[in-house]
Amino acid sequence: MLVSNILKSKGDGVHTATPEMAVSEAAGILGARKIGALIVTSAEGRVAGVLSERDIVRALGERGADCLSDKVGDMMTPDPVCAALGDTDAQLLERMTEGRFRHMPVLEEGRLVGIVTLGDVVKARLSELALENESMQGMIMGR
């Protein structure tokens, strides 16, 4: 399945942060929206990084609550691996597994158009497998 199809099924809404935003504000957005990461965008709208719950928890473990006053740009993972609309679910699974991350911005002509999570990709893959299974059963049973 293509990334474009995954975005169509889940919607292409994506929540962003700026590098200058306080981590405490970003954490509030993550909690309120019940999401695991924010895409960090520059003033020009380009993807600068990703700030995930994991990034915040690691910093809390290392430095305590003082890290919440840090800027998102200081804590984010810079230059994230990005997907294109024409990438396949298998390509994304490979990149996410190799890179050990769960959130991938989706770009079209350098512009942010969505975000795909590992859960989105697994869900899409399971749907594909279920359809294939149903089709094979129909062929075997002569439907």
N, C-alpha and C positions, 0 to 999 in steps of 0.2 A: 504494500500500500504506500502511496506517495504522501509526503508531508502535507501537500495541499489538501488531500482528502481528510487527513487527520484533523487539520485545522477547521475544515468545514463541519466535521462531526462534533467538535468540541467548542467551536467558536474561536475567534481570533483575538479576543480581548487579552491584553497584556498590561500588567502593572509595572510602572517604572519608578526609578528614583534618580536623583541627580548626585553627582560626586560630592557636592557641598552639603547635602542633607545630613542631619545627625542620625547616627545609627539608632538611637532611641525612637525617632520618628519612623524610620524604616521598619523597625521591629513592630511598632504599632500598626503599620499598614499590613505587614505579614499576618499578624494576629487577627486583625479585623476582617481581612479578606480570606483568612484560612488558606493561605498559600505558602509555598516553601521557598520562594525566591522572587527577587525583584531584578529586572533588567536595568542596569545603570546606563543612562544615556547622557551624552555630552550636550552642551548648549546647541550644537548643530544637529542634534538628533541621532548621532551615530552611537552604536553600541560600544560602550567603554568597558563594561564588565558585568558581573553578576554578583549579587549579594544574596547568600542563602542563609537559612536558619543555621546550618552547620557552621558557617563562617562566624556568626554571632556567638553560638555556643562555645566554639573553640576559644574565642577571645574572652568570653566570660570566665571560662575555666583557667585561662592563663593570667588574666589581669583583674578579674572581678568586675563589678558594676561600673567602674570608671570608664570602661571601653564604650559604654553607651553614649558618651559625649563625643566620641570620635566621629569623624566624617566618613560617610559611606565610601568615598573614594580611597580612604586609607585601609579599609577592611575588605573591600570587594575582591573578587578574583578577576584580574584584568584580562583583556583580550580573550574572551571565551570562544570556544569552538562553536560555530554557528551552522545552522542547517539552511538549505535552499528548498523552495517549494517542490522541486523535482526530485529530491532525495527520497530514498525508500526507507521503509521501517527497518529493514535489515541493516542498512548503512548506519542509521541512527543508533540502533542497538549496539553495533560494533564500536562506534565512537564513544558512546556513553559508558560502555563496559570498560574499554581500554583506558579512558580518561577518568573513570570513577566519579562521574557526576550525573545528576538527575534532571537538570534543567538546561535546555538549549534554545537560545534565541533563533528565530527564523527570519532570514533576510530575503528581500527581493530587490535587486538592483541597489544593494547597499542600505536599503531602508528596512527598519524593523516592522514586520507584519504579524508577528505572533511569537508564541513560546510553546515548545513541546516538552512534556515531561516524560520520564521513563514510564510512568504509569499510563500516559496517553498512548505510547508506542506499544506497550504490552497489551493494552485493551484492544488496539487496532489489530494487532497480530492475532490475538485470540478470536476476534470476530472473523478475520480472514480464514483461520483454521476451521472454525465452526461451519462456515459456508462451504469450504472445500469438503469437509466431512459429510455434510448434508447432500452435496452434489454427488459424491461417490456412492453414498448409500442409495440415492435415487437411481444411479446407473446400475448398481448391482441388483437392485430389486426390480428393475425394468420400468421405472416411473418416467 
